[in-house]
Amino acid sequence: MPEQKNQHYVPEFYLRNFSIDKKNLNIYVINNKQFTSGPKNHQCSKSYFYSKDTILETLLSQLESREASAINKLIREKTLSKLNYYDDYIRFFRYSHNTSY
């Protein structure tokens, strides 16, 4: 598969937090009303969702990796008080309250 063909509209780092093993997700299939599990890298994504020109996907990945550090720290520490105000706190709230960069 070409690099960055599988483009996620829900960031993969976010999906990872809903997985027990960090690789697979429990999935409810609406069509047959059954639960199953599958790899997170194939969920909430489409081939070239944003564009075949992967520049946008590259830029989004860079932004997401910066935001992911704050979210991962919050999950790890389980408190807002451990977040660094400028590096973590602002990023976390900007990411969680704003759908545009």
N, C-alpha and C positions, 0 to 999 in steps of 0.2 A: 504494500500500500504506500502511495506517495506520502512523504512527510506532510503532516497537517491536513490531510484529506478529511479525516474524521473530526469535525469541529463541533464542540459542545456548546449548547445554548444554556446549559446549567454547568457552571465550572466543575471540573472533575475533582478538584480539591474539596469542594462543597459536598459532592456525592460521597466521597470517601468517609466523611464523618457520619454517614448513615449506614455504614457497612461494619459488620462484626470483624471481618478479616481484612478490611481495607481494599479488597479486590472485587467482591461480589455484593450485589444488592438484592433485597427481597423485592419482588415486583408483582403488582396486581395487574393481570391482563384483563382489560375491560371486556373484550370480545367474547371470551369464554368464561369469565367470572371466576378465574382461578389464580391462586398464588403460585409463583415460581421464583427462582433466583437466577441471576445471570451476572456476567462481568460488568462492572460499572463503566468500563471504557466504551461500551456499546449502548449506554442509556443516555437519554437526553442529548442526543447528537445526530447529526446527519452529515453525509458526504458533502463537503463544500457548502455548509449551511450559510456562511457569510459571503464567501466568494471563492472562485478558483484561484484568484490572486491571493496568496496566503499572507500578504503583508498585514492585513487587518487582524487575522488570527494571531500572528506573531506579536503584534502590539497588545492585543487583548490578553494574551498569555503573560506578557511582562507585567501588565497592570494587575492581573489576578494573582500573580506570585507575590507581589508586594502586599496586597490586601490579605492574602492567605496567611502570611506570617502573623498578623494581628489576630485573626480569627483563631488560628491554631494555638496561639499563646493563651487566649481567653479560654479555650476548651481545656487546655493543659492545666492552667492555674485555677480555673473555676471561680475567678473573682475579677472584677474590673479594677480593683485597687492595685493589682500587680502590673497593669498596663502602663507603659510609658506614655505620658500625655501626648506628645507630639508625634511619636513614631507609631504607636499602637492605637491609642484611644481614638484619635481623629480618623485614622484609616478605617477602624472597625465601624464607627458610626457613619462615616461617609459611604462605605460600602453597603451597610445594612439599610440605609435610608435613601439612597440615591441609585436609580437605575442607569444613570448616564455618567460617564467619566468626564 
